[in-house]
Amino acid sequence: MRHFHNIISYIFHPLFTPIGGTLLYFLVTPKYSSLEIQSGNILPIFILTVIIPIIFFLILKNLGIISSIFLPTVKERKYPLYISCILLLMILYKVIPNNYIHELFYFFTGLLTATGAALILLFLKFKASIHLLGMGSLLMFMIGLSIHFEINITLAISIFTLLTGLVTTSRLYLNAHSKNELLIGFLIGTCSQLIILKYWL
């Protein structure tokens, strides 16, 4: 059973939240169907939010700064979150500026806000769940896209809600977080996207 919950934690790792939201956007939106436009955004976002963080993880692990991809301690989380904030800023300024794709721009703005909030909590010795932060961000982004483009993706939202529950269960089973840490992580993710919805809906 522990092996199953570990697999769930890997599959829904927060590392994949930015590229997941980007793919979701291009699957749902009727505005950008051109393969050139899609690949011109998906590829750099994938490199900046998946490939580069993995390289930094390997470097930090070799230096003995972090011990696991799940960053079990408060101290280990600070450097990856610093790196994440810098990479998200690069995406906002270079890959998807505000005048290009509004919806994605604000999605990443929400992610940056949530990551910054999680980082601030670390200085208060509170380890908010980044897994639930990512799941909450994606869930609220899905709801926003459904409303914005008037597309019925209720089934997808329902399935993702169940998956969020599954991830929560896995993190509790593995003793990775307390209930409060999971709840705060989820609230940070959902609220950061909810606050920003008014700018693009």
C-alpha positions as CSV (number, residue, x, y, z in Angstrom):
1,M,0.0,0.0,0.0
2,R,2.9,2.3,0.8
3,H,4.3,1.7,-2.6
4,F,1.0,2.8,-4.2
5,H,0.9,6.0,-2.2
6,N,4.5,6.8,-3.2
7,I,3.6,6.4,-6.8
8,I,0.6,8.8,-6.4
9,S,3.0,11.3,-4.8
10,Y,5.4,11.1,-7.7
11,I,2.7,11.3,-10.4
12,F,1.1,14.4,-8.8
13,H,4.3,16.0,-7.7
14,P,4.0,19.9,-7.7
15,L,6.9,19.9,-10.2
16,F,4.3,19.1,-12.8
17,T,1.7,21.8,-11.8
18,P,2.9,24.5,-14.2
19,I,3.2,22.3,-17.3
20,G,-0.1,20.6,-16.3
21,G,-1.9,24.0,-16.2
22,T,-0.4,24.9,-19.6
23,L,-1.4,21.7,-21.2
24,L,-4.9,22.0,-19.7
25,Y,-5.2,25.5,-21.1
26,F,-4.4,24.5,-24.6
27,L,-6.7,21.5,-24.4
28,V,-9.6,23.6,-23.2
29,T,-9.2,26.9,-25.0
30,P,-10.7,27.4,-28.5
31,K,-8.4,30.5,-29.1
32,Y,-5.0,28.9,-29.8
33,S,-5.3,25.8,-31.9
34,S,-2.1,26.5,-33.9
35,L,0.6,23.8,-33.2
36,E,3.3,26.5,-33.6
37,I,1.7,28.7,-30.8
38,Q,1.2,25.7,-28.5
39,S,4.7,24.3,-28.9
40,G,6.2,27.8,-28.6
41,N,4.8,28.0,-25.1
42,I,4.7,24.4,-23.9
43,L,8.4,23.6,-24.7
44,P,10.0,26.5,-22.9
45,I,7.6,26.1,-19.9
46,F,8.5,22.4,-19.7
47,I,12.2,23.2,-19.8
48,L,11.9,25.9,-17.2
49,T,9.6,24.2,-14.8
50,V,10.6,20.5,-15.1
51,I,14.0,20.0,-16.6
52,I,15.9,22.9,-14.9
53,P,14.4,22.1,-11.4
54,I,15.4,18.4,-11.8
55,I,19.0,19.6,-12.6
56,F,19.0,21.9,-9.6
57,F,17.6,19.0,-7.5
58,L,20.5,16.8,-8.5
59,I,23.0,19.5,-7.7
60,L,21.5,20.3,-4.3
61,K,21.3,16.6,-3.5
62,N,24.9,16.0,-4.4
63,L,25.8,19.0,-2.2
64,G,23.9,17.4,0.7
65,I,21.5,20.4,0.9
66,I,18.4,18.2,0.3
67,S,17.8,14.5,0.8
68,S,14.7,13.7,-1.2
69,I,12.5,15.1,-4.0
70,F,9.7,15.4,-1.4
71,L,11.7,17.9,0.7
72,P,10.8,16.5,4.1
73,T,12.1,19.3,6.3
74,V,11.5,23.1,6.5
75,K,15.2,23.8,5.8
76,E,15.3,21.7,2.7
77,R,12.3,23.4,1.1
78,K,13.7,27.0,1.1
79,Y,16.2,26.6,-1.8
80,P,13.8,24.8,-4.2
81,L,11.1,27.4,-3.5
82,Y,13.6,30.2,-4.2
83,I,14.5,28.6,-7.5
84,S,10.8,28.0,-8.3
85,C,10.0,31.7,-7.7
86,I,12.8,32.8,-10.0
87,L,11.8,30.4,-12.8
88,L,8.1,31.5,-12.6
89,L,9.2,35.1,-12.9
90,M,11.2,34.2,-16.0
91,I,8.1,32.6,-17.5
92,L,6.0,35.6,-16.7
93,Y,8.4,38.1,-18.2
94,K,9.9,36.1,-21.1
95,V,7.6,33.3,-22.2
96,I,4.0,34.5,-21.6
97,P,3.9,38.3,-21.1
98,N,0.6,39.9,-20.1
99,N,-0.2,41.1,-23.6
100,Y,0.1,37.6,-25.1
101,I,-2.0,35.0,-23.3
102,H,-3.9,36.6,-20.5
103,E,-5.3,33.4,-18.9
104,L,-1.9,31.6,-18.7
105,F,-0.2,34.8,-17.5
106,Y,-2.5,35.1,-14.5
107,F,-2.4,31.3,-13.8
108,F,1.4,31.7,-13.4
109,T,1.0,34.9,-11.4
110,G,-1.2,32.8,-9.1
111,L,1.4,30.1,-8.9
112,L,4.1,32.7,-8.1
113,T,1.9,34.2,-5.4
114,A,1.2,30.8,-3.8
115,T,4.8,29.8,-4.0
116,G,5.8,33.0,-2.3
117,A,3.2,32.5,0.4
118,A,4.5,28.9,1.1
119,L,8.1,30.3,1.3
120,I,7.0,33.0,3.8
121,L,5.4,30.3,5.9
122,L,8.7,28.4,6.0
123,F,10.3,31.3,7.8
124,L,7.5,30.9,10.4
125,K,8.5,27.2,10.6
126,F,5.3,26.0,9.0
127,K,5.6,23.4,6.2
128,A,2.5,23.9,4.0
129,S,1.9,21.0,1.5
130,I,3.2,21.9,-1.9
131,H,1.4,18.9,-3.4
132,L,-2.0,20.3,-2.2
133,L,-0.9,23.8,-3.3
134,G,-0.4,22.5,-6.8
135,M,-3.7,20.5,-6.8
136,G,-5.7,23.4,-5.5
137,S,-4.2,25.8,-8.1
138,L,-5.0,23.4,-11.0
139,L,-8.5,22.7,-9.7
140,M,-9.4,26.4,-9.4
141,F,-7.8,27.1,-12.8
142,M,-10.0,24.4,-14.4
143,I,-13.1,26.0,-12.9
144,G,-12.0,29.4,-14.1
145,L,-11.4,28.1,-17.7
146,S,-14.8,26.4,-17.7
147,I,-16.6,29.6,-16.7
148,H,-14.4,31.8,-19.0
149,F,-14.8,29.8,-22.2
150,E,-18.3,28.5,-21.3
151,I,-17.2,25.0,-21.8
152,N,-18.7,22.1,-19.8
153,I,-15.8,20.2,-18.2
154,T,-17.7,19.2,-15.1
155,L,-16.6,15.6,-15.4
156,A,-12.9,16.5,-15.6
157,I,-13.4,18.8,-12.6
158,S,-15.1,16.1,-10.6
159,I,-12.4,13.5,-11.5
160,F,-9.7,16.0,-10.5
161,T,-11.4,16.7,-7.2
162,L,-11.4,13.0,-6.5
163,L,-7.7,12.9,-7.4
164,T,-7.0,15.8,-5.0
165,G,-8.6,13.7,-2.3
166,L,-6.4,10.7,-3.3
167,V,-3.2,12.8,-3.1
168,T,-4.3,14.1,0.3
169,T,-4.9,10.6,1.5
170,S,-1.4,9.5,0.2
171,R,0.4,12.4,1.9
172,L,-1.4,11.6,5.2
173,Y,-0.6,7.8,4.8
174,L,3.1,8.5,4.2
175,N,3.1,10.9,7.3
176,A,4.5,13.6,5.0
177,H,2.2,16.3,6.5
178,S,-0.3,17.0,9.2
179,K,-3.9,17.7,8.4
180,N,-3.3,21.4,9.0
181,E,-0.3,21.5,6.6
182,L,-2.4,19.8,3.9
183,L,-5.4,22.2,4.4
184,I,-3.2,25.3,4.4
185,G,-1.4,24.1,1.2
186,F,-4.8,23.6,-0.5
187,L,-6.2,26.9,0.6
188,I,-3.0,28.8,-0.6
189,G,-3.3,27.1,-4.0
190,T,-7.1,27.7,-4.5
191,C,-7.2,31.2,-3.0
192,S,-4.2,32.5,-5.0
193,Q,-6.0,31.5,-8.2
194,L,-9.4,32.7,-6.9
195,I,-8.2,36.2,-6.1
196,I,-6.6,36.5,-9.6
197,L,-9.7,35.2,-11.4
198,K,-11.2,38.7,-11.5
199,Y,-8.4,39.9,-13.7
200,W,-9.1,37.5,-16.6
201,L,-12.7,36.2,-16.3
